[in-house]
Amino acid sequence: VLRDDFRQPPGDVVVAAGEPAVLECVPPRGHPEPSVSWKKNGVRLSDEDERLTIRGGKLMLASTRKSDAGVYVCVAANVVGERDSEPAELVVF
């Protein structure tokens, strides 16, 4: 089972370059409990980037750069399938 509704979809974030940014996402309820990953501008983010941390649905950027700006989508996945959240924009000034 994977419901359609995200308990908390990510919201737009505006941050100054060099500051940390956090995008929060609480995935829909599912059985088994869905895992969360993130996409930026349609491309799945790798947690090999040391500035990125994905923990419990939160996407944390340690020190934002202009290049981090874009449209982010939270992806909930389990054996049933995947759901994308509404998009959220990260603005870096």
N, C-alpha and C positions, 0 to 999 in steps of 0.2 A: 504494500500500500504506500502511495506517496500522494499526499493531498496537493491541491493546486495553490493554496494560499500560504504565502510566506508570513510567518508570525511577526517578523520585522524586516521589511525590505530595506536595502541601503538607501540613505538620503544623500543629497548633494553636499559636498564638502568644499569649502574655500579655505586655502591655507597659503601662508607665505613660503617661498622657496627656503629650504633648509629646516623648516619646522616639521615635526612629525604629523602624520595624518592617519586617522582611523576611520574606516568604513565598517559599519556594523550590519550584520545580517543574522537573523534567526530563521533557519529554514523551516519549511512546512513540517508538520508531524508526518512520520512515516514508520513503516515497519518492514525491514529493519530501519533504525534511525539513520536518516540520510547523512552523507558526508558533504562537506562544503568545500567548493573550490571557487575561484574567481576568474573572470575574463575581463581583459581590458581591450576596448575597441574590437571585440569579437575574438580575441586571441587568448587562449588559456594562459594564466600566469604560472610560472614555475617558482616553486619555493626554494630554488637554488640561488636566487638573488638574495644576497645576505642582508639587503636593506628591507626585505619583505618578511613579514611574519603572518602566518594564517593560524589563528588559534580560536577554536570554538565559534567559528563563523565570522570573527573579526579579521579584517585585513588591515595590518598595521605597516605603515611606511615610516622607517626610522628618520630619514632626512629627505624630504621631497625635493625633486628637481622639476624644472619646467617640463621635461620629457615625461614625467609621471602624469601630467594632465591628460584627461581623456574620459571616456565613458566606461564605467565599470558595471559588471553584472555579476551577481552572486548566483552560483550554480549549486543546486541541491541534487544529489544523486544517490540512488540505492539500486538494488537489483531490478526494481520495477522500471526505472528510467530516470530521466533528468528533468528538472524544472529550472528555468531561468527566472530570476527576479526582474522587477522593473529596473531599468537602467538608472544609475546615479552618476552625476558628473563630478569629477575632481578638478577644481580650478586652482592652479598654482600661479601666484603673482609675485 
